[in-house]
């Protein structure tokens, strides 16, 4: 968001603590699940654990997209195509606050990542590596569905995740090196230097406790899914 010359930049809370923890835990779990799948053998137990942690995190982020801090809510980064085009042409209005949280183009990549990760978890739940590892819900689907899910999980799903993550990191490097805009700092500390009339995300003890309750509920659902395995 361009700073108005007459308004000095001030730290504004954009990413609340739950969103930041979600992000960095997600990074750890994705790296862990890829590494454990590549090692194979006994490490596949860890692949399943990381997969269930990704399940928990995605379910949490889905809920947080409705009740989280202002800039973490889906409503703040779902835009009409016309808004995206205006933004790309550099014609967005200041009071639209399009670059405080996820920019309209960044939002597309966020939704794509969340959707592909969701599909990867869903397919993993019913996959079968035909060695010793099966997803916890495999007994609820037919052999044909499980084969299809396994094939997606190992090919398209895996490669789409690599592609989206590489694009994500490339975009963050582009902002840093070409525009001098360090987006990662805000994903670590939570604040961006913006004009002081910029609306902030709520990030209080109460909202953090709410996030903890939601996360525990999501972990409970993941645990229940795990308990359904034979
Ligand atoms: C496995 C790797 C990664 C995945 C799956 C991933 C996923 C995501 C997701 C889902 C979001 C949206 C956050 C939300 O609204 O809840 C996001 C945002 C973000 N990520 Fe990552 N991320 C990865 C790696 C990284 C790395 C390595 C960095 C920095 C070095 C990074 C920096 C950021 C930043 C700065 C944002 C906010 C972008 C914005 O301002 O619109 N991410 N990431």
Boltz pocket constraint, residues with backbone or C-beta under 6 A from the ligand:
constraints:
  - pocket:
      binder: B
      contacts: [[A, 19], [A, 22], [A, 23], [A, 26], [A, 27], [A, 30], [A, 31], [A, 61], [A, 71], [A, 72], [A, 100], [A, 101], [A, 102], [A, 103], [A, 106], [A, 107], [A, 110], [A, 113], [A, 114], [A, 165], [A, 168], [A, 169], [A, 172], [A, 183], [A, 184], [A, 185], [A, 187]]
      max_distance: 6.0
